[in-house]
Amino acid sequence: MAVEPVHITEYDPAWQSGFRSQQPGVSLILAPWLAALLEHVGSTSVPGLAAKPVIDMLGPVRSLTEAQDAVPALAAGGWQFWPDDPGRPYRLWFLRPSPVARTHHLYLIAQHDPHARALLAFRDALRADPRLRDEYAQLKRQLATKHRSNRNAYTNAKDDFVRRVLRSAGIQAPVRSPLPE
């Protein structure tokens, strides 16, 4: 599914409106399953942080099993479900508009799952510490150059940094198997 090259761009304030443009419709579709408000997560949610220009959204659901019933409704709303996601044991993963021209990712994760907590804690740590944000941006640029044609290797290579940030925030990083490279 990860077919386009890794490309990091400078922060774009329009990413915030890109999240807000999708939030009402997705919230409406997911209303029967959401346990809390939809969240803007990932690098595009951190002001000033360079990122891949894809907006990550977290839908904290009451039950991942029950949220499987949302797949057809999200598909009707233009969201493509990725059934082969290696993170499938803890999330349902969607993208729009297509795998080769992504603008948004949507992760449905149980509200109290450690992966949901980690996404929010990592985002909040980067928002709170400009030095940490800049260090992460530098790492992302280096890894994007090194792993330009391998998104999974790029993601795997960020793991130590993410774990360190979460540990500093008092969060134990959830166990995650490396993505196939």
MOWO-V649586 format. One record per residue. N is the residue number from 1. PHI is phi in degrees with one decimal (* if undefined). OMEGA is omega in radians with two decimals (none if undefined). Layout:
n:N phi:PHI omega:OMEGA
n:N phi:PHI omega:OMEGA
This chain:
n:1 phi:* omega:-3.10
n:2 phi:-81.7 omega:-2.98
n:3 phi:-102.4 omega:-3.10
n:4 phi:-84.3 omega:-3.12
n:5 phi:-67.5 omega:3.09
n:6 phi:-76.2 omega:3.14
n:7 phi:-137.4 omega:3.14
n:8 phi:-101.0 omega:3.10
n:9 phi:-119.7 omega:3.08
n:10 phi:-64.9 omega:-3.14
n:11 phi:-54.7 omega:3.11
n:12 phi:-126.6 omega:3.13
n:13 phi:-57.3 omega:3.11
n:14 phi:-65.7 omega:3.10
n:15 phi:-61.0 omega:3.11
n:16 phi:-63.8 omega:3.12
n:17 phi:-71.6 omega:3.05
n:18 phi:-63.2 omega:3.05
n:19 phi:-69.2 omega:-3.09
n:20 phi:-61.4 omega:-3.14
n:21 phi:-68.8 omega:-3.12
n:22 phi:-95.2 omega:-3.02
n:23 phi:-55.1 omega:-3.09
n:24 phi:-63.5 omega:-3.11
n:25 phi:-65.3 omega:3.13
n:26 phi:-67.3 omega:3.11
n:27 phi:-60.7 omega:3.12
n:28 phi:-64.9 omega:3.12
n:29 phi:-60.1 omega:-3.03
n:30 phi:-88.3 omega:-3.06
n:31 phi:-47.4 omega:-3.13
n:32 phi:-66.6 omega:-3.03
n:33 phi:-115.6 omega:-3.06
n:34 phi:-66.9 omega:3.07
n:35 phi:-102.2 omega:-3.12
n:36 phi:-156.4 omega:-3.12
n:37 phi:-65.1 omega:3.01
n:38 phi:-62.5 omega:-3.10
n:39 phi:-119.4 omega:2.97
n:40 phi:-86.9 omega:-3.11
n:41 phi:-126.5 omega:3.13
n:42 phi:77.3 omega:-3.01
n:43 phi:-63.3 omega:-3.13
n:44 phi:-69.0 omega:3.13
n:45 phi:-90.7 omega:-3.09
n:46 phi:-108.1 omega:3.14
n:47 phi:-53.9 omega:3.10
n:48 phi:89.9 omega:-3.07
n:49 phi:-92.3 omega:3.01
n:50 phi:-65.2 omega:-3.02
n:51 phi:-160.0 omega:2.84
n:52 phi:-68.8 omega:-3.05
n:53 phi:-78.5 omega:3.09
n:54 phi:-127.4 omega:-3.06
n:55 phi:-85.6 omega:3.12
n:56 phi:-95.0 omega:-3.13
n:57 phi:-125.6 omega:3.09
n:58 phi:-108.0 omega:3.02
n:59 phi:-105.8 omega:3.13
n:60 phi:-74.8 omega:-3.06
n:61 phi:-103.8 omega:3.11
n:62 phi:-68.9 omega:-3.08
n:63 phi:-147.3 omega:3.11
n:64 phi:-65.8 omega:3.13
n:65 phi:-61.7 omega:3.13
n:66 phi:-66.4 omega:-3.11
n:67 phi:-67.1 omega:3.07
n:68 phi:-59.4 omega:3.11
n:69 phi:-67.3 omega:3.13
n:70 phi:-81.6 omega:-3.06
n:71 phi:-55.1 omega:-3.14
n:72 phi:-63.8 omega:-3.14
n:73 phi:-66.4 omega:3.10
n:74 phi:-67.3 omega:3.10
n:75 phi:-60.2 omega:3.10
n:76 phi:-64.2 omega:3.11
n:77 phi:-90.2 omega:3.07
n:78 phi:94.0 omega:3.14
n:79 phi:-97.0 omega:3.10
n:80 phi:-93.7 omega:3.13
n:81 phi:-87.4 omega:3.09
n:82 phi:-108.5 omega:-3.07
n:83 phi:-69.6 omega:-3.11
n:84 phi:-96.0 omega:3.12
n:85 phi:-56.7 omega:3.08
n:86 phi:-60.9 omega:3.10
n:87 phi:-87.4 omega:-3.06
n:88 phi:-55.5 omega:3.12
n:89 phi:-59.5 omega:-3.11
n:90 phi:-122.0 omega:-3.10
n:91 phi:-150.4 omega:2.92
n:92 phi:-111.2 omega:-2.98
n:93 phi:-117.6 omega:-3.12
n:94 phi:-131.2 omega:3.04
n:95 phi:-142.0 omega:3.03
n:96 phi:-149.8 omega:-0.15
n:97 phi:-84.1 omega:-3.14
n:98 phi:-154.9 omega:-3.13
n:99 phi:-59.2 omega:-3.11
n:100 phi:-94.1 omega:-3.14
n:101 phi:-143.7 omega:-3.08
n:102 phi:-73.8 omega:2.97
n:103 phi:-119.2 omega:-3.06
n:104 phi:-141.5 omega:2.92
n:105 phi:-118.7 omega:3.08
n:106 phi:-130.8 omega:3.12
n:107 phi:-113.7 omega:2.99
n:108 phi:-97.8 omega:-3.10
n:109 phi:-136.2 omega:3.09
n:110 phi:-56.1 omega:-3.02
n:111 phi:-51.6 omega:-3.05
n:112 phi:-97.7 omega:3.10
n:113 phi:-69.1 omega:3.13
n:114 phi:-56.9 omega:3.13
n:115 phi:-67.0 omega:3.09
n:116 phi:-66.3 omega:3.12
n:117 phi:-60.6 omega:-3.12
n:118 phi:-67.0 omega:3.11
n:119 phi:-57.9 omega:-3.12
n:120 phi:-69.9 omega:-3.13
n:121 phi:-65.8 omega:3.13
n:122 phi:-64.9 omega:3.10
n:123 phi:-56.4 omega:-3.07
n:124 phi:-65.6 omega:3.11
n:125 phi:-64.8 omega:3.13
n:126 phi:-68.9 omega:3.10
n:127 phi:-65.3 omega:-3.04
n:128 phi:-84.1 omega:-2.99
n:129 phi:-133.1 omega:-3.13
n:130 phi:-57.7 omega:3.12
n:131 phi:-63.4 omega:3.11
n:132 phi:-65.2 omega:3.09
n:133 phi:-58.1 omega:-3.12
n:134 phi:-68.3 omega:3.09
n:135 phi:-63.0 omega:3.13
n:136 phi:-66.7 omega:3.11
n:137 phi:-60.8 omega:3.13
n:138 phi:-63.5 omega:3.11
n:139 phi:-60.7 omega:-3.12
n:140 phi:-60.7 omega:3.12
n:141 phi:-63.8 omega:3.12
n:142 phi:-61.7 omega:-3.10
n:143 phi:-70.0 omega:3.10
n:144 phi:-65.6 omega:3.08
n:145 phi:-69.0 omega:-3.10
n:146 phi:-68.5 omega:-3.03
n:147 phi:-118.3 omega:-3.04
n:148 phi:-50.3 omega:-3.06
n:149 phi:-104.0 omega:-3.14
n:150 phi:-138.0 omega:-3.10
n:151 phi:-61.0 omega:-3.13
n:152 phi:-67.0 omega:3.10
n:153 phi:-64.1 omega:3.09
n:154 phi:-58.6 omega:-3.14
n:155 phi:-63.6 omega:3.14
n:156 phi:-59.8 omega:-3.08
n:157 phi:-69.5 omega:3.11
n:158 phi:-85.0 omega:-2.97
n:159 phi:-58.1 omega:-3.11
n:160 phi:-62.3 omega:3.12
n:161 phi:-62.7 omega:-3.13
n:162 phi:-60.0 omega:3.13
n:163 phi:-60.5 omega:-3.14
n:164 phi:-63.9 omega:-3.14
n:165 phi:-63.6 omega:3.14
n:166 phi:-64.2 omega:3.12
n:167 phi:-60.3 omega:3.11
n:168 phi:-64.4 omega:3.11
n:169 phi:-87.5 omega:3.13
n:170 phi:80.6 omega:-3.13
n:171 phi:-113.4 omega:3.02
n:172 phi:-81.8 omega:-3.13
n:173 phi:-62.1 omega:3.11
n:174 phi:-65.6 omega:3.11
n:175 phi:-68.0 omega:3.12
n:176 phi:-140.3 omega:3.08
n:177 phi:-70.5 omega:3.08
n:178 phi:-59.5 omega:3.08
n:179 phi:-71.6 omega:3.12
n:180 phi:-66.0 omega:-3.13
n:181 phi:-105.9 omega:none
